[in-house]
Amino acid sequence: MSDKYYRNTVLDVNLKAIEKNYRAVQGINPEKTLIAVVKANAYGLGAKAVSEHLAEAGASFFAVATLDEAIDLRMHGIKQKILVLGTISPEHINKAIQHRIAVTAPNLEWLKEAKSEVNDRHDKAVWIHIKVNTGMNRYGTSDLREIETMINEINSFSRFIYEGIFSHFTSSDEDNDITAAEFNLFKDIVNQVERPEYVHISNSGGALTLKEDFTTAVRSGIALYGYYPSEYTKAETAVKLNPGVRLSTEITAVHHLEPGDSVSYGRKYTAKTKETVATLPIGYADGLLRQHNGYKVKLEGGADCEIVGTICMDALMIKVPEQTNAQEKVIIIDDQENSDQSMESYSNYTGTISYESLCSFGRRIPRRYTGKDIELIYNEVIN
């Protein structure tokens, strides 16, 4: 891990804020296990650093999307329980056994294939969570007989442990009757089969808004990082989340334009009067999309400045006050909820969601972790 970086664009990740969000979600689900979802490299923020911090704060259960992600956490010292929410290839079941990772069984065929692949190299058992399809139609089954047979298959095989049964809400961040219908279907199925230790269906939307005593665990991803799944969720929950991310950079060059001078590829922006533009060392290769043209960043001194001209792979230009100088700091995404540069504002500008914005931050942007006794920096490029 390198603690150096040589381009003044940095993503600040506030680990203390993430910990507060974890405790807040746990606080309204006090009787349930909170499964911290750190898939997609903790939504782009760094799964190792986030998981280490949450483990120190008491988190006992993590979830990822792939077996590779789970093994990576194990190799970096995460000893807590890890569940792979996606479906692994049955031929890789022994890797899950080796690294003590819980896996998802989407159907009976998968279970039988995985069973046939188990060898004697690692004399351990693997935890199985059966996936119930309640409407997502992505993974899982809603066939009651199939689920009953799956449970029997697990219980009759010494190397499998029936640990969980779960599903995933499609619309818990919206104001409709879909969530209730999906939850009722899930309950109906679970009530007719053997009940394992972990019964879970709520994602962040459900964990923040659904009051129920049927499940034994909830999962939370986006809420951990300080962002509500939707405005509806924000209005429906009493939980105050703390934004955990701040994206900033510094001006590297300043140009004074005359009327008729243009900016960037295609000369799509032309100055009508005398103007000043500044160059920022961040572009679409870093996750700041070309569609952000026109979005306003903020000088640390307070001025909002519009992105002008075509956003480049490695840089972009902003229109600034005449007296602006190189090396002035610029805030692209603020960690203040109601800022014009909030994560929601940044995401809404291109018609996307906070999830996608977080996951889009490129590997060239160093992650600088605050909220601990010492400042930690991770620069993947020169790791």
Protein Blocks (a to p, Z undefined) as FASTA:
>chain_A
ZZbdfbdcdcdddfklmmmmmmmmmmmmmmbccdddfehhinonopklmmmmmmmnopab
dcdfbfklmmmmmmnopabdcddfbdcdfklmmmmmmnopacddfbfklmmmmmmmpcck
bgcdddddddddehlomgccfbfklmmmmmmmmmmpmkbccfbdcdddfklmbccfklmm
mmmmmmmmmmmmccdfbdcfbdfklmmmmccfkbmbdcdfklmnopafbfklmmmpcbdc
ddfbdcddddfbdcdddehiaehehilaccfbdcddddddddfknopafklgoiacddfk
lpacddedjddfkbccddddfklcehiacdfbdcbfkbckbfklmmmmnopafklmmmmp
cfklccddehiabdcdddfklZZ
